Amino acid sequence: MRVGIVAAVVLLGLAPPARAQTGPAVAGVALGAVAGGLVSMGVVTANARRGVYLYEADPWRWESLPVPVLAATAALVGGGDGDRLWRAAGWGAVGMTGGAVLGALAGRAAWGDSEGTWAGGVMGGAAGLLAGALIGGLTGGDADPVTVSLAAVAVPW
């Protein structure tokens, strides 16, 4: 219920964010959209390895869902706590790098071909990105790790 009220207040513009929150929120949209695109690529790659191919780019397919979801989530995090956003982005980058390396090794072992190595790297990078961003976003800092502030209103999850 509280989340719905906060969302309605923000959508109606009754509680505009402070100037200091705008920059990290905009950065969050950009970072989240890029991360969502990478996660979508991991999902499409996993489907392709199973023989389910993407024949056309359709923004209404479920594989596209990570882009707006992660963009909105990162905007909320950035608007509430810019340090948490940058921590999540940093750990997400570390997770993506480690996941891509481990995924490439696992893909080579599982499929034994260059496509398997590449696909494993993409899938592992996507999984590592999500894991790293979650770890970075939910740990560290002075704020309660399960509270996101939006428009100066704390929303406990």
N, C-alpha and C positions, 0 to 999 in steps of 0.2 A: 504494500500500500504506500509506504513512504517513498519507494523508488518511483512509483507512478506520479505522486504529488510533485516530487522534485523534477521529474522529467517534464511535467506539465508547466511548472513554473519557469523552467529554463526555456522551453519551446515558446512560451508566451512572451518571453523577454522581461518578465517581472523582476528577475534577479540577475542582472548582467554581471559577468565576471569582472573582477578587478583587472586593471591594465596589466599587472604583473602576471596574471594567469593567462592572458591571451596568447602571448608568445609560445609558452610551452604547450598550450592546447593545440595551436596551429601546427607546431612541430610534431605533436602527437598524431595528428591526422596524417601528416606526410609519412612519418615513420611507420604508423600502423598500416597504412595502405600498401607500403612497400613490403612490410612483413606479411601482410595478408596475401599479396601476390606470390611471394615465395612459398607460403604454405599451400596456396592453391596449386602451384606448380608441383609440389610434392604429392598432393592428392591425385592430380592428373597423371603423374608419372607412375604412382602406385597402381592406378587403374589400368594404365597401358601395359604394365608388366603382367597384369592378370588377363589381358586380352580385351579389355573394355576401352575403346579408343574414343577420343574427342574429335569429332568430325567438323565441328563448327564452333566458333567462339560465341557463346550465348551468355549474356550477363545474368540471366535468370536461372541458370543451372546451379545446383547446390554446391558445385565445386568453386563457384565464385563467391560464396558466402564469407569466407575468411577476410576478404578485402574490406567490405564495409564494417564487419564485426570488429576486426582488429583496429581499423581506423577510428571507430567510435570509442572503443575501449581505451586506446592510447590517448585520445583527446580528453577523455574523462580523467585519466590518470595525470596527464600533463597539466590540465586545468586545476587539479587539486594539489599536486605535489610535483613540481618540475624536477626535483632531485630524484624522485622515484622513477620518473619517466626515463631520465638519462641512465640511471642504474639498470633499469630493465633493458634499455637499448644496448648498453655495454655487455651485460650478461647474455643477452640474446645473440649478439655478434660472436661472443666466445662459444656459446652453445652451438650456433650454426656452423662455425668452423670445425669444432670437434666432432659434431654430428656428421658433417660432410665427409671428414676423413674416415671415421668409423663406418659410416654407411657405405663408402666406396670399397672399403676392405670387405665388409659383409656382402656387398653386392657381387664383388669378384668371387668370393668363396661360394655364394649361393648359386650364381648363374654362370660363372666361368667365362664370360665374354666381356668385351669392352662396353657393350650396352648395359650390362649388368652393373659394371663398375660405376658408370655414369649415373644410372638410375638409382643405385644405392646411395651415391653421394647426394643426389637431389633429395631423396626421401629422408636420409639421415640429417641433412642440413635443415630441412623443414622441421623435423621433430626436435632437433637440438635448439633451433631458434625459439620454438614454443617453450621448451623446458627452461632454457636460459632466461627468457623474458619473464616467465613466471617466478623463477627463483629470484631474479633481480628485483622484480616488482613487489614481491611479498616479503622480502627480508631487508634488513638494514634500515638506517635512518631513525629519527626520533618518533615518527608517526606510528600509530597503531597499524600493524601490517595488514589488517583486513578492513581498513576504512578508506574510502575514496571520497575526497572532498570535491564538491561540485557547486560552483557559484556560492561559496562560503557556507554551504550546508553539508554537514557530515552525513553520509549515508552508510550505516553499518550493513555489511552483507551477511 
